[in-house]
């Protein structure tokens, strides 16, 4: 990519959360990835944020949820959908 097609630090940083969640369009993913390859400061921030997310995911996997939680959540979602369909 040419310099005209590259993200600045600000542009890459604004998209970092969505990049980590893989919620960007493929072209934006590529631009952020390229920026992280050439910018040590942004790459450090990315590694920090990615580490925090990994730590949270790991800890959440160890949390024991109440057995009926999924059933209660499904009931709430169904109720909300039904209320949304009402005139």
N, C-alpha and C positions, 0 to 999 in steps of 0.2 A: 504494500500500500504506500501511496505517496504521502508526504507531509500534509497535503490538502485533505486527505481522507482520514487523518488520525484524530483521535480524541485528545483534548487537553486534559490535564489533571482534574479540573473542575467537572468536565463532561463525564469522565470515567467515574469519578467519585460519586456523582449524582446517580449513576446507574449501578453502583456496586451492590446494593442490596438485591436489586432485581437480577443482577448477574449471578450472585450467590444462589438465588432461588431458581435460576434458569428460566426466568420469565421474560427475557428479552428476545426480540426477533434475532434470527441467525446472524444477520449483518451486524447488529449491535453487539451481540456476543463476541463476534470476531474482532470488532473495534476495541472493546474493553480488554479482551485477551491480549491483543497486540500492545495496547498501552501498558498493561501489567508486565509484559515481557521487556519493555524498554525503560520503565520508570521504577527505580528502586523504592522511592517513597510510597507510591501507590501500591506496589507489590507488598511492602511491609504491612500496610493497612489492610490489604486483602487477606494476607496470612493471619493477621490478628483477628479480623472479623470471622473468617472461616473457622479458626480455632474455637472462638466463642460459640459459634453455631454447632460445631461438632461436639463440644462439651455439653451444651444444653441437650442435644439429641441423645447423647449417651446417658445423661442423668434421667431424662424422661423415660427412657426404655426401662429403667430400674424402678419406676414408680408403679406401685400396684393400684389399679383402679377398681372402684366398686364394681361388682359383677353385673349390676343392672344399668350401668352408666350408658352404654350404647343404646339400650332399649329406651331409656328416658330421653336421650338426645334425638333418636328417630321420631319419638312421639311429638317432641317440641317442633321439629322440622315439619312433620306432617301437618300439625295444627297451624303453623305459620303459613304453609302453602295453601291450606284450605281457606284460611282467613284472607289471604291475598287474592284468591279467586272469587271471593264474595263481592257483589256490587256495592 
